[in-house]
Amino acid sequence: MLADGFHDIPQGKVAAVVTHLEMRAPPPPRPAPIDPDIRRATHPQIDWYRALFRRVGGHDWLWFSRLNLDDSALRAIISDPDVEIWTIRHRGADEGLLELDFRQTGACELAFLALTPALSGTGAGRALMNRAIARAWARPITRFHVHTCTLDSPAALDFYRRSGFTPIRQQIEIADDPRLTGKLPLDAGAHVPLFEP
């Protein structure tokens, strides 16, 4: 346990406050203002997945977890029959990512849900969340969970709460800064200061 007070973050690292949330029953549906073209990626390729992951979360929000996986580890996840990958097609391009992980018996993790800037603020996120909730609770689960952090969009936490998730705990995550490891460009995540070692 960390003691009260300030704690230095080593240079070359990033730190985030992670909030874990869950729902134990499906919430009442919330209307979405648009009906986007949501499609399941039945055989997602690694290069396609990484490119979309970077587009929805890599530049603005410092998403890096899946970028740290080698090809075999990433392939094992995205090709697992208990992992569902969905995308929103818009003007011929993939502009949204939804990933549901059913690998834990009786539970579903909302692993990722995000849009590219092309769809931000359109209501497509609500439509994608509606799909996530419907797919999760279509299986015999008792828990649907997600986590977000301070490296993510500041709107994410409230969005999850409005969607029916309840915060249950917080953690501190410290990791190598993905801008310094070359996983993301140096100008990514402008809201997070860059401290080179």
Beta strands, then each sheet from edge to edge (+ up, - down):
strand 1: 13-23
strand 2: 37-40
strand 3: 83-90
strand 4: 93-101
strand 5: 107-115
strand 6: 143-149
strand 7: 166-176
sheet 1: 2+ 3- 4+ 5- 6- 1+ 7-
end
